[in-house]
Amino acid sequence: MWAAPLLLVAAGGAIAAAQTPAELQARSLAASCAACHGTDGNALVSSATPRLAGLDKDTFLREMREFRAGARPATVMQQIAKGFTDAQTEQLAEYFAGQK
Amino acid sequence: MNRRAVVRSLVLGGAAAVAPACFGPWRRASAAKVVVVGGGYGGATAAKYLRLLSNGTLDVVLIEPAPQFISAPLSNLVVGGLLQLADLTVSYEGLRRRHGVTLIRDRVTSIDAVGRSVSLGAGGSLRYDKLVLSPGIEPMWGAIAGLETAHALGQILPAWTAGPDTTGLHAQLTAMRDGGVFAIVIPETPYRCPPAPYERASLAAAYLQQYKPKSKVLVLDANQDVVAMPGLFKEAWRDLYGGMLEYRNHCKATSVDGATGTVRFEVADDVTADVLNVLPPVRAGALAVQAGLANVNSRWCEVDFLSFESKLAKHIHILGDSIQAAPQMPKSGHMANAHAKVAAAAIVAELQGWPLDPAPMLTNTCYSYVSATEVIHSAAVYGYLAGEGTFKPVPGAGGVSPHREAMEAQFARAWAHNIWADMLG
């Protein structure tokens, strides 16, 4: 339904607040994964691309290392993983580990 | 055009239309308001992420004339008879219900960049603190004589935005005689979605091979070579379609005759086809052009890549296919989605008085079907280079598929459903 301009509805759901510039930046960086892995890492249940939300930090880091080294089978991720620095990868790992 | 000239023209555009009206009841004193124009990959993503990244504190309005979103990515599968348009159609309702975006089904007729308001087709106007434009593309009909008329008569359907033309083009293929010719005519780059014409040619060939095997597919390209993934496309054409598909370069169309299905070129010989799919050159969406924001060759809008704010007008951010892209940045739905997130974060930061993220990142993956079952991709990661003021591909990252694969088709579908959910879910 298209609403005429009326009162806004408050956003529902568990939405992580971007409270500080650092949190906004981290969330924004993580959003670059969302097109394939879902908003905040919540990929669709039936999706061939895995969910990242709630993924253990060490697992995320190990898998990204393996993608970069070509040691983990992939179609796209070995190409994407190389695009992020160690510091950015660490930030992503932390962010997704903190998502429910 | 310098900034002052543009601002003047924008003001005139606004004044000529409608005197600013007031939508008082829904404008909360405390909340800044962002108006997003265009509900495609860029605009819908921007609307959602403005709400998410502001933790619901911004008033966000999305203005879009279409009742539902229809994806251009995957629409070549409709042309090839493998999907229905309904499979690519998603409601805007999630943006309202789940994210508190106000939806207005209308067009914006003009922008007042000084008074910061947009005029609506139905009358009245809306004030904004920040405006996000994601107006997509507009065909440059005048570049190919006769094309606009042939399109209006339903003879030639470019089908470069997904909708009735997409199903119409499939209907033309199904009505074609066995032994007929399907010709696709491709404009010079830059145009929306570099691999798309080659994907369409592949899927038309796959369809004809199955149902009308005596037919022929001609790929008539204004460019020197296949623009995206040339090795992978040509290998697939050779392996899968043999003599059925023929590629010709340096075919820049100048005119068409819709009644006879004939296309004329600058240099190459005329071609007559049973189904003629001519893609005109495109430029930034009409609103951006009309507002004087398309300052690069009167086609594309130059933006500051840290925020996607127009280089000509403060508080107006432009996303997606309409922008003058950074080097090696394709015009794609995935890129528009990525632009939108950087722009949304920049708008949230600016309205909070925070510094902008100095090093935003963009990703892009373009999947292309080369047959009903096999898919190839091109992927890239872009980092912002402060010294150059632009995004560039991160060296060593990105690339294309080593070969076409059925497994990539699963990822192509997953990409589509996840990005639609990321924009609209």
Interface residues (C-beta under 8 A of the other chain):
Chain A: M1 W2 A3 A4 P5 L6 L7 L8 V9 A10 A11 G12 G13 I15 A17 A18 Q19 P21 L24 Q25 R27 S28 L29 A31 S32 C33 A34 A35 C36 H37 G38 T39 A43 L44 S46 S47 A48 T49 T75 V76 Q79 I80 A81 K82 G83 F84 Q88
Chain B: F23 P25 W26 R28 K48 Y49 R51 L52 L53 S54 N55 G56 D59 V61 P67 Y92 E93 R96 R97 R98 H99 G100 T102 L103 I104 R105 L126 H334 N337 A338 K341 V342 A345 V348 A349 Q352 W354 P355 D357 P360 M361 L362 T363 T365 H377 A379 A380 V381 Y382 G383 V394 G396 A397 G398 G399 S401 E405 M407 E408 Q410 F411 R413 A414 W415 H417 N418 I419 A421 D422 G425
